[in-house]
Structure formats: C-alpha cells, structure tokens
Amino acid sequence: MCGIAGFIGKGDNGDLKRMINSIRHRGPDYQGISLIENVGMAHARLSIIDLSPEANQPFFSADNSAAIIFNGEIYNYLELKEDLYKTGRYPFRTSSDTEVLLYMYQEYGERMFEKLNGMFAFAIYDFKKKQLLLVKDRMGKKPLYYSLVNGTIVFASELKAILQHPLISKELNHNAVNEYLTFDYVPTTNTIFNHIHKLEASHYLIFKDGSITENTPYWKVDFSQQAISFPSAVNKLDTLLNAAVKRRLMSDVPLGVFLSGGIDSSAVAYYAQKDNASKINTFSIGFNEKSYDESNYARLVSKHIGTEHHEELLSAKQSLEFIPEITSKLDEPFADPSIIPTYFLSKFTRKYVTVALGGDGSDELMAGYPTFISNQFSGLFNALPKPLIKSFDLLTNLLPPSDKNIGLDFKMKQFLKGFESEKQYTHSLWLGSFTPSLKDKLFTEEAKGRVTNGNGLGCIDRYIKEVTGASHFNKLLYTYYRTYLLEDILVKVDRASMYNSLEVRAPFLDTTVVEFLSSLPKSYKISVFNTKRILKEVMRGKLPSQIIDRPKKGFGIPVSLWLRNELRNTMEEYLSEDRIKKQGLFDYSFIDKLKKEHLSQKKNHRKLLWNLMIFEMWRENYYN
C-alpha cells in the first residue's frame, strides 16, 4: 500500500515534492520522484513485497520506454510473472508485483486488467506512445483522483496531493455539498472541489495530447444466475474464501487480522489461522458503553480458533481527542463516525504489524445489513395510504430518544425517512442523513441557486441503469457496491489505516468471491429474517454458534450522548450563528432548531448535527 502523485504537462520538481510529501503517511519507507520533460511521477512507499531498494518507485522498464507508480497489491502476481517469464522478453530485476504490472502492460496493453486479481490504483506512462494510463481496481478499494486543467492532467491517491499543484484551485462544488448532506460522503465521480474527479471503480483512463481520450470500464458485475444447489454453493464459497484469505497472507512484513467478533471478520480470522502453523495475530478494541462493545465476542472467537489476540479499550476521552486529529486529515467531509474507532484500531494494530486483513464487503455481497430485512416489508408499507404513513411518523415522535447504538426511536425514524421520495432512493435515505425536504429547509435561497443536481440522488439512477436487466434485488445490491461500500466503508478503512501507515486487505472482495456471490439467487443470501444465509452455513461448525447467529452490530460511537455533553461546546462552536451566517450555505434558524431539540432530548438529531459539524470542521481546514 502506497501513495502516488503526478502530472503530465505543466509542473516542476517542487510541485512533485509538495504533492508526495502531503501523502507521506501512505508510504513512510521511501519517497521517489521523477521528472522527465513534462512527465512528473512521485511515489510514497510502504514496503510490503520485496523490501529491497531495487523495488522502489517510480519504476522503469528495462528499456526505459515505460514507467509506473503503483498503490496496492496484486495477489496473483507470481502466476502472471511465470507467464511473462516464459516469453523470454522481460528481464526481471526484482521480486515485486510492481515490475510484473509494468511488463503486463507492455505485453497485453489494456487487456491486462482482466488478468489481475488484487486491489490497485496505478499510473503508467508510455514514453513511446506519449500517453498516460490511470486505472482503478474492480471494486474500487484504492483511491485515485484526477483533474484536467488547460491540457495538464494532475493525479494522486488523495485530494490533498492534487491541491498542492499550482494549477489547481479550491473551488467548492455545491452539487457535491448537496450529495454529501444526503449520503454523508461525496459519491463518485464528483469531489467536494469543482474540476477534480474520482476515477470510477473498474475503469481505466487514457490521457494523450492534452486531453482524455478514454475513460472506460473494463469489468462489470455479472448477475446472471448459475444453476447450483445450495449445498454445492456452500462448499464452493468455503473453497473460494479459503483461497482468497490464503492469497492475502502473502507478505514480507508482519501481518494480522482485524477481529470485531462479528461473523465477517471471524470468518477471515478462521481461514487465516486454519492452515497456519504459528498463531495469527488478531486485533480488536472495546468500549465502556455496552451497546457499542463487542470485545467479549472477539475474545470468544480468538480462543475458539487459537489466535494471538490483542485488545485495547477506546475511552470517550481518546475518541474525542481523535476527532480533530482525523478531521484535519480528511480531504473531503466524511460523516461516518465509525472512522474514529477504525482509526484507533489501525493505530493500535500498527504497533504490531504492517498488514491486516478485514471482513469488509460481506454485508454488501450477501445482504447483511438490517436495511435488507426492512426492504422486504417496505413495499407493503409504501402501499399504505399516505395519511396512515404520516400517522406513523407522528407516533415515532412520541418515542423517547435513546443514546444506544441503534435504539428503537432511531430505527423507526430512519425507516420512515425512506418513504419521502421514490422507492429507488429508499436505502440511500435510510443510510444517510438529510432528505430532500430537510435540505430544502437547510439551504439558503442563494445556495439553492448554486445547486443544479436536484435531490442529489442522481448517482442512484445512473447505477440502476448500468444493470438494467438485473432483478430488483440485484439492482439494490449493485447500488450498495457502488455507493455505501465504495464511498463509505472502503474510504473509511483506507484513510483510517493509511493515516497510520497500515495496509488493510479484504478477502471478501476477491474477484472470484464477488463474481461467485453475484451469480447466486437471492434466497441463498437472505430469507425473511436471516441475512448472509450462505456465509452462516459455511461457518457452522467452524465458529461458535453465538457468533454465527447473533444480530449484526455496527462499529459506532455514542454520538448522540456526546453532542449533549462532551462534544456540546465543539458543536456550538462549529454550528454557531456567526459561523453559519458567514459561510452563507445554510439557514441558521433551522440548525438552531435541530440543536435545541437534540439538547433538550425532544428528538435525536445525531446524524444531522454530526453531518453538519463535520462539514464545518472540514471547511475550516480548507477555507480558513
């Protein structure tokens, strides 16, 4: 795992140094810079495979006709290297996957992507063709941003690096603000800044002669269902997961597993330990607040499978101290508070290892969230007369606000939010913060005039069109792949881990696992009240039944309680009348109403207030 940055066009060595230094946390082991005519490439290396200086980047082909900067890991690089070696055309100088990637490009061109199994974002400059290739892995694990300004393309692993280039301005994207308020993050391809874009997952981009000539997908999830019995599917998933975890145990540095005590991370830990002669290191954190704590389950799993377990308690004091530390590093506003425990877990884990495996992706692939259970009843609820639905909304206001992780009042109010707009947006409204009607109250009239993307949910329409022939259920899964998984879960884990120079790998997002699970019928994944059905069956007899059958618990912090107590002064500072009126985007009277209702415990506005506070903390870092 590393950081990359560069430009083709205007720029100098000083620009490259500033760009790569701004993301030094992604690669503290070595920083390399190359500027040849107008081709600037920089790399911050976190050494994982082939620790020798010969594998440093930018890495040039033997004939100097092409160069690469690469962030990620290619898990099948040894097989690919063997095929390349047989051609007799490539004089390998290292044992790195970086060199394999460069020669794969020289051998296959853009057809190389279909052969790669890994997580990656890389840039290759072809000096013969005078063209730049940018590419991102299938599920979008590794970030890659770019901006095209007057014939110069600037690109990097994080926005902060792009902003170091003198051609780039920090012009606020009001459409992105509109999306952030809904989703709690800015969806691809937008960023919070105008004229800077995220490269889409499973896409490659070609820049030549001052313009982008291609921005093309090379892979798409195939939901065509295969004929396979449930027992056979269980056996095959067992085999695929075992192989996916084994591939991710490849490392020349110490390695471990995040272990929350849920079925996903426990399954990864099981397969990691299964055929390992020595004890695998597992890592978890605990909380004082019982409704948030899972540490006893992590200990149970560790004891059951025999890992070397490490655990640390995250106190409220530490969490509060991490908030300004994390928000000062975020390039875009990001309002998932679980980034705080993820950051702490990464910092704690990095004391022992450089690589960690995690359970990300399972919930999206196998309908593991409670929202998928709610979805099965949403059609019936939506068919009720509107006045009756409105009465349910009034009844939820009578429920006392709870500070628990997912209290009854929170679940009911989030559920009802989903029926404000068209049904294709229900899940986004369930997961997010501001509905279209709430944003209408929040935005000032002047700000409304700058927003041109309507309800801010257009990306959902776009993703549904990409899988037109799929079933309603699979369209839903696909929108989760492209939104919540890609923009929330993977961003959270990438940033939290990389801020601590830790690489995190996700076996559930192995290409073979994703393609197989996507080909299975809905009934193998979810029944009326049973999510991740096939995974639970795979793990029976391998993990304790308490782990397999317990309800899903989110990785959260007590935001609702803190906003009324420890974080109250911070909230009042960032959502003060002077500050809000000065920035001109939001109506302070509406924000003041949210604050008063929350502080008096009349209503629980934790998501809305946290979303706004994080936006203001981000804005202060970038505009003050």
C-alpha positions in Angstrom: 0.0 0.0 0.0 1.4 3.3 -1.0 0.6 6.8 -2.3 1.0 8.0 -5.9 1.0 11.5 -7.4 2.0 13.1 -10.7 1.2 15.3 -13.6 1.6 15.3 -17.4 2.1 18.9 -18.6 3.0 21.9 -16.5 4.8 21.5 -13.3 8.2 21.2 -11.7 10.2 19.2 -9.1 9.0 21.4 -6.3 5.4 20.6 -7.2 6.1 16.9 -7.1 7.8 17.2 -3.7 4.9 19.0 -2.2 2.4 16.6 -3.7 4.1 13.5 -2.4 5.1 15.0 1.0 1.4 15.7 1.6 0.6 12.0 1.5 3.8 10.7 3.1 1.7 8.8 5.7 0.7 6.4 2.9 4.3 5.4 2.4 6.8 6.4 5.0 9.6 4.0 3.9 10.7 5.8 0.7 9.7 8.7 -1.4 10.7 8.7 -5.1 10.4 11.5 -7.7 11.0 11.5 -11.4 10.5 14.4 -13.8 11.4 13.8 -17.5 10.4 16.7 -19.7 6.7 17.2 -18.8 6.1 13.8 -17.2 6.1 14.1 -13.4 5.7 11.0 -11.2 6.1 10.6 -7.5 5.7 7.7 -5.1 5.5 7.2 -1.3 6.3 3.6 -0.5 5.0 1.4 2.3 7.3 -1.7 1.7 5.3 -4.9 1.8 6.6 -7.1 -1.1 10.3 -7.1 -1.9 11.7 -4.7 0.6 14.8 -4.0 -1.4 15.7 -0.6 -2.8 15.5 -2.1 -6.3 11.7 -2.2 -6.0 11.4 1.5 -5.2 9.2 3.6 -7.5 8.8 5.3 -9.9 9.8 2.0 -11.6 11.1 2.0 -15.2 11.1 -0.8 -17.7 14.4 -2.3 -18.6 14.4 -0.3 -21.9 13.1 2.9 -20.1 10.2 3.1 -22.5 7.6 3.0 -19.7 7.3 3.9 -16.0 4.9 3.0 -13.3 3.8 4.3 -9.9 1.5 1.8 -8.1 -0.6 1.7 -5.0 -1.9 -1.7 -3.9 -1.2 -5.4 -4.1 -1.6 -7.9 -7.0 -2.3 -11.3 -5.3 -1.7 -13.4 -8.4 1.4 -11.7 -9.5 3.6 -14.8 -9.2 1.4 -16.7 -11.7 1.5 -13.7 -14.0 5.2 -13.4 -13.7 5.7 -17.0 -14.6 3.7 -16.5 -17.8 5.7 -13.4 -18.7 9.0 -15.2 -17.9 8.1 -17.9 -20.4 8.0 -15.3 -23.2 11.7 -14.6 -22.7 11.1 -10.9 -23.3 11.3 -9.5 -19.8 14.5 -9.3 -17.8 13.1 -9.3 -14.2 15.3 -7.4 -11.7 13.1 -7.6 -8.6 10.6 -10.0 -6.9 8.0 -7.2 -6.7 4.5 -7.1 -8.1 5.2 -3.6 -9.4 7.6 -4.9 -12.1 5.1 -7.6 -13.1 2.4 -4.9 -13.6 4.7 -2.8 -15.9 5.6 -5.8 -18.0 1.9 -6.9 -18.1 1.2 -3.6 -19.7 3.9 -4.0 -22.2 2.7 -7.5 -23.1 -1.1 -7.0 -23.1 -1.8 -3.3 -23.1 -5.3 -2.6 -21.7 -6.2 -6.3 -21.9 -4.0 -6.7 -18.8 -6.8 -5.7 -16.4 -8.9 -8.8 -16.9 -5.9 -10.9 -15.7 -5.3 -9.0 -12.4 -6.6 -10.2 -9.0 -5.9 -7.5 -6.5 -6.5 -4.1 -5.1 -4.8 -1.4 -7.1 -4.6 2.1 -8.4 -1.7 2.9 -10.7 -0.3 5.2 -13.3 1.8 4.0 -16.3 3.4 6.5 -18.7 4.3 5.1 -22.1 7.1 7.2 -23.5 6.8 5.7 -27.0 3.1 6.4 -27.3 3.4 9.6 -25.2 0.3 8.6 -23.2 -0.7 8.2 -19.6 -2.8 5.3 -18.3 -4.6 5.6 -15.0 -6.5 2.6 -13.6 -8.5 1.5 -10.6 -9.4 -2.0 -9.3 -12.7 -3.7 -9.8 -14.4 -2.9 -6.5 -12.6 0.5 -6.1 -10.5 -0.4 -3.0 -7.7 2.0 -3.8 -8.4 5.7 -4.3 -7.4 7.7 -7.4 -8.2 11.4 -8.1 -7.5 13.5 -11.2 -8.0 16.9 -12.7 -7.6 18.2 -16.2 -6.7 21.9 -16.4 -5.7 23.6 -19.7 -4.1 20.5 -21.2 -2.3 19.4 -18.0 -3.6 16.3 -16.1 -2.8 16.1 -12.3 -3.5 12.9 -10.4 -2.9 11.4 -6.9 -4.1 9.0 -4.3 -5.6 11.8 -2.2 -7.1 15.2 -2.9 -4.6 16.9 -0.7 -1.8 16.0 -3.1 -3.7 17.3 -6.1 -4.3 20.6 -4.3 -0.5 21.1 -4.0 -0.2 21.6 -7.7 -0.3 25.3 -8.6 -2.9 24.9 -11.4 -5.5 23.5 -9.0 -7.9 25.8 -7.2 -10.1 25.0 -4.2 -13.4 25.9 -5.7 -16.3 24.5 -3.7 -18.6 22.1 -5.6 -22.1 22.9 -4.5 -23.6 19.9 -6.1 -21.1 17.8 -4.1 -22.3 19.5 -0.9 -25.8 18.6 -1.8 -24.8 14.9 -2.2 -22.7 14.9 1.0 -25.7 16.1 3.0 -27.7 13.1 1.8 -25.1 10.4 1.8 -22.6 11.5 4.5 -19.9 11.4 1.8 -19.4 12.7 -1.8 -20.2 9.9 -4.4 -18.0 9.2 -7.4 -17.3 10.9 -9.8 -17.7 14.2 -8.0 -15.4 15.5 -5.3 -16.0 18.4 -2.9 -14.0 20.6 -5.3 -15.0 21.7 -8.8 -12.9 20.3 -11.6 -11.4 17.4 -9.6 -12.8 13.9 -10.1 -12.6 10.4 -8.7 -11.7 7.7 -11.2 -14.5 5.2 -11.1 -14.0 1.6 -9.9 -13.1 -0.9 -12.6 -12.3 1.9 -15.0 -9.2 3.0 -16.9 -8.4 6.4 -18.3 -6.0 7.4 -21.1 -4.6 10.9 -21.4 -2.8 11.8 -24.6 -2.0 15.1 -26.4 -3.5 17.3 -23.7 -6.9 15.5 -23.4 -8.6 12.4 -22.0 -9.2 10.1 -24.9 -10.7 7.2 -23.0 -12.5 6.7 -19.6 -13.7 3.2 -20.0 -15.0 0.3 -17.8 -13.0 -2.9 -18.2 -15.2 -5.1 -15.9 -18.8 -5.1 -14.6 -20.5 -7.3 -12.1 -22.5 -10.1 -13.8 -25.7 -11.0 -12.0 -26.5 -13.8 -14.5 -27.5 -16.7 -12.2 -25.9 -20.1 -12.4 -27.7 -23.3 -11.6 -26.1 -24.6 -8.4 -27.7 -26.3 -5.4 -27.4 -24.6 -2.0 -25.2 -27.3 -0.5 -22.9 -27.1 -3.6 -22.8 -23.3 -3.3 -21.9 -23.6 0.4 -19.0 -25.9 -0.4 -17.8 -23.7 -3.3 -17.9 -20.5 -1.1 -15.9 -22.3 1.5 -13.2 -23.1 -1.0 -13.2 -19.6 -2.5 -12.9 -17.9 0.8 -10.1 -20.2 2.0 -8.2 -19.4 -1.2 -8.9 -15.6 -1.0 -7.6 -15.4 2.5 -4.6 -17.5 1.7 -3.7 -15.2 -1.2 -3.8 -12.2 1.2 -1.4 -13.8 3.7 1.4 -13.1 1.2 3.7 -10.6 2.8 7.4 -9.8 3.6 6.4 -7.9 6.8 4.3 -8.9 9.9 0.6 -9.5 9.3 -2.6 -9.8 11.4 -6.4 -9.8 11.2 -9.0 -7.2 12.5 -11.3 -9.2 14.7 -14.5 -7.5 15.8 -16.4 -10.6 16.9 -18.9 -10.4 14.0 -19.2 -13.3 11.6 -17.3 -11.5 8.7 -14.0 -10.7 10.5 -14.3 -14.0 12.4 -14.6 -16.0 9.2 -11.4 -14.2 7.9 -9.6 -15.0 11.1 -10.7 -18.6 10.9 -9.3 -19.1 7.4 -6.1 -17.2 8.2 -5.4 -19.4 11.2 -6.7 -22.7 9.7 -3.6 -23.9 7.9 -1.1 -21.7 9.7 1.5 -23.5 11.9 2.1 -20.3 14.0 -0.5 -18.2 15.8 -2.0 -15.4 13.7 -2.2 -12.0 15.5 -5.8 -10.7 15.8 -6.8 -7.2 17.0 -9.9 -5.7 18.5 -11.0 -2.7 20.5 -13.5 -2.4 23.3 -15.9 0.3 24.5 -17.1 1.2 28.0 -20.7 1.7 26.6 -22.2 -1.8 26.5 -24.5 -1.2 23.5 -21.3 -0.4 21.4 -18.9 -3.1 22.8 -18.2 -6.4 21.0 -14.8 -7.2 22.6 -16.2 -10.3 24.5 -17.2 -11.8 21.2 -13.8 -11.2 19.7 -12.2 -12.9 22.7 -14.5 -15.9 22.3 -13.5 -16.3 18.6 -9.8 -15.9 19.3 -10.0 -18.6 22.0 -12.0 -20.9 19.7 -9.7 -20.7 16.7 -6.4 -20.2 18.6 -5.1 -16.8 17.6 -2.7 -14.5 19.5 -5.2 -11.8 20.5 -4.6 -8.2 21.2 -7.2 -5.9 22.7 -7.4 -2.3 23.8 -10.1 -0.1 25.2 -11.2 3.0 23.4 -12.3 5.6 26.0 -14.6 8.5 25.4 -11.6 10.8 26.2 -9.5 9.2 23.4 -12.3 9.3 20.9 -12.9 13.0 21.5 -9.1 13.7 21.1 -9.1 11.8 17.8 -11.9 13.8 16.2 -9.9 17.0 15.4 -6.9 14.8 14.5 -8.9 12.8 12.0 -11.0 15.7 10.5 -7.8 17.7 10.0 -6.5 15.0 7.7 -9.7 14.3 5.7 -9.7 15.9 2.2 -13.5 15.8 1.9 -16.2 15.9 4.6 -16.9 12.4 5.7 -19.7 11.9 8.3 -19.4 8.2 9.2 -18.4 8.4 12.9 -17.1 4.8 12.8 -14.0 6.2 11.2 -12.9 7.1 14.8 -12.8 3.5 16.2 -11.4 2.3 12.8 -8.6 4.9 13.2 -7.9 3.8 16.7 -7.9 0.1 15.8 -5.5 0.9 12.9 -3.2 2.9 15.2 -3.2 0.1 17.8 -2.7 -2.7 15.2 0.2 -0.8 13.5 2.2 -1.2 16.8 2.5 -5.0 15.9 2.0 -5.5 12.2 2.2 -3.6 8.8 -0.6 -5.6 7.1 -4.1 -6.5 8.4 -7.0 -8.5 6.9 -10.6 -7.4 7.5 -14.1 -8.5 6.8 -15.3 -5.6 4.6 -17.6 -6.4 1.7 -19.5 -9.3 3.1 -22.6 -7.3 4.1 -23.0 -5.7 0.6 -22.4 -9.0 -1.2 -24.8 -11.1 0.9 -27.4 -8.5 2.0 -26.1 -8.4 5.6 -27.5 -5.1 6.8 -30.8 -4.7 8.7 -31.9 -2.5 5.8 -32.2 -5.6 3.6 -34.7 -7.1 6.1 -36.6 -3.8 6.2 -36.6 -3.8 2.4 -38.8 -6.9 2.4 -41.5 -5.0 4.2 -41.1 -1.6 2.6 -43.3 -2.5 -0.4 -46.2 -3.3 1.9 -45.7 -0.2 4.0 -45.4 2.0 0.9 -48.7 0.7 -0.3 -50.5 2.2 2.8 -52.4 5.4 2.4 -50.2 8.5 2.8 -52.3 9.8 5.8 -51.7 6.5 7.6 -47.9 6.7 6.9 -48.0 10.2 8.2 -49.6 9.0 11.4 -46.7 6.5 12.0 -44.3 9.5 11.7 -46.3 11.3 14.4 -46.2 8.3 16.6 -42.4 7.9 16.4 -42.1 11.5 17.8 -43.7 10.1 21.0 -40.9 7.6 21.4 -38.2 8.8 23.9 -34.9 9.5 22.2 -32.3 6.8 23.0 -28.5 7.1 23.1 -28.0 3.4 22.4 -26.1 2.4 19.3 -29.3 1.6 17.3 -32.2 2.4 19.5 -35.9 1.8 18.6 -36.5 5.5 18.1 -33.6 5.8 15.7 -34.6 2.7 13.7 -38.2 3.8 13.4 -37.3 7.4 12.3 -34.7 6.2 9.8 -37.2 3.7 8.4 -39.8 6.3 7.8 -37.3 8.7 6.1 -37.0 6.2 3.3 -40.6 6.8 2.1 -40.2 10.5 1.5 -39.1 10.1 -2.1 -39.2 7.5 -5.0 -38.6 3.9 -4.0 -35.2 3.6 -5.7 -33.9 6.1 -3.2 -35.2 4.4 0.0 -32.0 2.7 1.0 -29.9 5.8 0.5 -32.3 7.8 2.7 -32.2 5.0 5.3 -28.4 5.1 5.5 -27.9 8.8 5.0 -28.7 12.0 6.8 -30.6 14.8 5.1 -33.7 14.0 3.0 -34.6 16.3 0.1 -37.2 18.1 2.2 -34.8 18.7 5.1 -32.2 20.1 2.6 -34.9 22.4 1.3 -35.1 23.8 4.9 -31.3 23.8 5.4 -30.0 25.6 2.3 -30.3 29.3 2.0 -32.0 30.6 -1.1 -28.7 31.8 -2.5 -27.2 28.3 -2.0 -30.2 26.6 -3.7 -29.5 28.7 -6.8 -26.0 27.2 -7.0 -27.2 23.6 -6.7 -28.1 22.1 -10.1 -28.3 18.4 -9.4 -31.8 18.4 -7.9 -32.3 16.0 -5.0 -28.6 14.9 -5.1 -29.5 11.3 -5.6 -28.8 11.1 -9.3 -25.9 8.6 -8.9 -28.5 6.0 -7.8 -30.4 6.4 -11.1 -27.1 6.1 -13.0 -26.1 2.9 -11.2 -29.5 1.3 -11.7 -29.3 1.9 -15.5 -25.9 0.1 -15.5 -27.6 -3.1 -14.5 -30.9 -2.7 -16.4 -31.6 -6.4 -16.9 -30.9 -7.4 -13.3 -33.6 -8.2 -10.7 -34.8 -5.6 -8.3 -32.8 -7.3 -5.5 -29.6 -7.3 -7.5 -30.0 -3.7 -8.6 -30.2 -2.9 -4.9 -27.0 -4.9 -4.2 -25.3 -3.1 -7.0 -26.2 0.3 -5.7 -24.7 -0.8 -2.3 -21.5 -1.9 -4.1 -21.1 1.5 -5.9 -22.2 3.8 -3.0 -22.1 2.6 0.6 -19.3 0.0 0.1 -17.2 2.1 -2.3 -17.6 5.6 -0.9 -18.1 4.9 2.9 -16.7 1.6 4.0 -13.7 1.4 1.7 -12.8 5.1 2.1 -13.1 4.9 5.9 -10.8 1.9 6.1 -8.3 3.2 3.5 -8.0 6.6 5.2 -8.0 5.3 8.8 -5.4 2.7 8.0 -3.2 4.7 5.7 -3.1 7.6 8.2 -1.3 5.1 10.4 0.8 3.5 7.5 -1.1 0.2 7.8 -2.2 -1.8 4.8 -5.7 -3.5 5.0 -6.8 -6.3 2.7 -10.4 -7.5 2.1 -10.7 -11.2 1.2 -14.5 -10.9 0.6 -13.7 -8.5 -2.3 -11.5 -11.1 -4.1 -12.7 -11.1 -7.7 -13.6 -14.9 -7.5 -15.7 -14.3 -4.4 -17.5 -11.3 -5.8 -18.3 -12.9 -9.1 -19.5 -16.2 -7.5 -21.7 -14.5 -4.9 -23.2 -12.2 -7.5 -24.3 -15.2 -9.5 -26.3 -16.8 -6.7 -30.1 -16.4 -6.2 -31.5 -14.1 -3.6 -32.7 -17.0 -1.4 -29.1 -18.1 -0.8 -28.3 -14.8 0.7 -31.4 -13.7 2.6 -34.7 -15.1 3.9 -37.3 -13.2 5.8 -35.3 -12.6 8.9 -32.0 -14.3 8.1 -29.2 -12.3 6.4 -26.0 -13.7 4.9 -27.6 -17.2 4.9 -24.9 -18.8 2.8 -22.0 -17.5 4.9 -23.6 -18.6 8.1 -24.0 -22.1 6.7 -20.3 -22.1 5.5 -19.2 -21.2 9.1 -21.3 -23.7 11.0 -19.0 -26.0 12.9 -16.1 -23.6 12.3 -17.1 -20.8 14.6 -19.2 -20.7 17.8 -22.9 -20.6 17.2 -23.1 -17.4 19.4 -21.1 -15.6 16.7 -23.0 -17.0 13.7 -26.5 -16.4 14.9 -26.2 -13.1 16.8 -27.6 -9.9 15.3 -25.3 -7.5 13.4 -23.9 -4.7 15.5 -22.4 -1.6 13.9 -19.0 -0.2 14.7 -20.1 3.1 16.2 -19.6 5.6 19.0 -22.2 7.3 21.2 -22.5 10.5 19.2 -26.0 11.3 20.4 -24.8 11.4 24.1 -21.6 13.2 23.3 -23.3 16.0 21.4 -25.3 16.8 24.6 -22.2 16.5 26.8 -18.5 16.2 25.9 -19.0 17.5 22.3 -21.5 20.2 23.1 -19.1 23.0 23.1 -17.5 21.8 19.9 -20.9 21.5 18.3 -21.9 25.0 19.5 -18.6 26.4 18.2 -18.8 24.9 14.7 -22.6 25.4 14.3 -22.6 28.9 15.8 -24.8 31.7 14.3 -21.8 33.8 13.3 -20.0 30.9 11.5 -23.1 29.6 9.7 -24.2 33.0 8.5 -20.7 33.9 7.4 -20.4 30.8 5.2 -23.8 31.5 3.6 -24.8 28.0 2.6 -27.2 27.1 5.4 -30.1 28.7 7.2 -29.1 29.1 10.9 -32.6 29.1 12.2 -33.1 25.6 11.0 -29.8 24.4 12.5 -30.6 26.2 15.8 -33.9 24.3 15.9 -32.0 21.0 15.4 -29.6 21.8 18.2 -32.3 22.8 20.7 -34.4 19.7 20.0 -31.4 17.5 20.5 -30.1 19.2 23.6 -33.5 19.1 25.3 -33.8 15.4 24.3 -37.0 16.2 22.5 -35.6 14.5 19.3 -32.4 12.6 18.4 -30.7 14.6 15.6 -27.3 13.0 16.0 -26.9 12.2 12.3 -27.9 15.6 11.1 -25.8 17.5 13.6 -22.8 15.3 13.2 -23.0 15.7 9.4 -23.1 19.5 9.7 -20.4 19.7 12.3 -18.0 17.5 10.3 -18.7 19.7 7.2 -17.9 22.8 9.2 -14.7 21.3 10.6 -13.6 20.3 7.1 -14.5 23.7 5.7 -12.4 25.4 8.4 -9.4 23.3 7.4 -9.6 24.2 3.7 -11.1 27.7 3.6 -9.9 29.5 6.8 
